[in-house]
Amino acid sequence: MRLIPREIETLWTLFTAPVVWVAHFLVCYIGAAIYCAKPELVGLSFSAVRAGIAAATVIALSLIALSAWLAWRQWGFGTDDPPHDDPTRRDRTLFQGFATLLLSGLSFIAVIFTAMPALFLTECIR
Amino acid sequence: MGQYFSLSAASLLLASGYAGARSVLEPAGAEAQQIAILFWVMLSGGAVIWLGVVGLLLHSALFNRRRLAEKSASSIILWGGVVFPSVTLCALLAYALWLMPGLRPFAQASSAALRIEITGRQFWWEVVYHPSQGPPVASANEIRLPVGERVELTLKSADVIHSFWIPPLGGKMDMIPGRTNRLSLMATKPGIFRGPCTEYCGTSHALMAFSAVAMEPEAFRSWLAAQAIPAEGAGASGGALFLRHGCGSCHFVAGTDARGLIGPDLSHVGSRATVAAGILPNTEDAVARFIARPDLIKPGSRMPAFDMLAPDDIRAIAAWLRGLQ
């Protein structure tokens, strides 16, 4: 089994990082909301919620970093400069790789911003 | 009777003068202090960035008009347009988040020595003090706090969404029907501050305010003790007119048969800085004008007009209310 996926040409890889961002956002916000509304149902301390958010963040950032690395590879590791606007198969691939790389960067920062409150908030009400 | 009807701009100005300081940049409370520091940090940071951007623009437009190589242009975009804003925003977000626990210092419900329950109503504020010892004390349209002690505020609404804000003391918090929101305030300087309703709540939203009075703790405690017992003048003759004309079916006045709970509690209305929820100075004339035509002074108010009463009766009631210290 290969550790790093083979290079494939599909538009779906473009969305990987934003989808990870969405999933991380939902896990953090819904998880914290359920815990704070019904702490007795979950039966954990708020520290456990923060640890859960930390774990989800590490997983999300790793997935986004992987997606960024794949995009970088698709972009030819930066050998060509944008704007990649020739009507060729090569430019299409490079353009998609570059766009995926930028989206991965945005998603990486967004995941950090989503998780940051858990660094400072120590209880549901403050 | 015309004098009762006229809502003069002068009296409104006078009332706002009575209500005291209202700027978030002149903090008189621990929470407002943090908000003011946050504001100045953001403002200075923003100013530095603005100067940098405008300086760079002038530099490239006036002094250095040669074209940059594509490589160095890209690296300016990467560092100045991506890395720098991301790091700066991250730092500002971290700073703001770091402030948040300090703005909500209560760990447990009712851990503060004094809890004040405030209910927003169209267009006034119901206020009930819950000291850790002793019975609750009801009031309206004025909030008093001891300086140097943290007070917990429980914020509710009886009708629509209102929002509670005393700018020099702390941040803003909505009052939402069916919910109880909690806010903590600690005044650090004595003074009288104005608190406006900051969520549009109906026709007289702009005329819904209160005064917040920060007092020395000793003075506060004796004031609260005095509020807990009926005012001295409660038995005087104007009170009979108040009851005879039915005012007591909506208003509560401790020590009399006025037991209404629909309008503001008037037990000690004479001791408040303002009347009609922060919009009129507490003078006999203003009170009389309000009794005669509340709908002119505060459109949409649920209090009916009493201008069918003899002017002397209105004035006697106003004088009696002013005496409820």
Interface residues (C-beta under 8 A of the other chain):
Chain A: D81 G105 I109 I112 F113 M116 P117 L119 F120 L121 T122 E123 I125 R126
Chain B: E70 S74 V82 S86 L89 C90 L93 A94 L97 W98 M100 P101 L103 R104 P105 F106 A107 R182
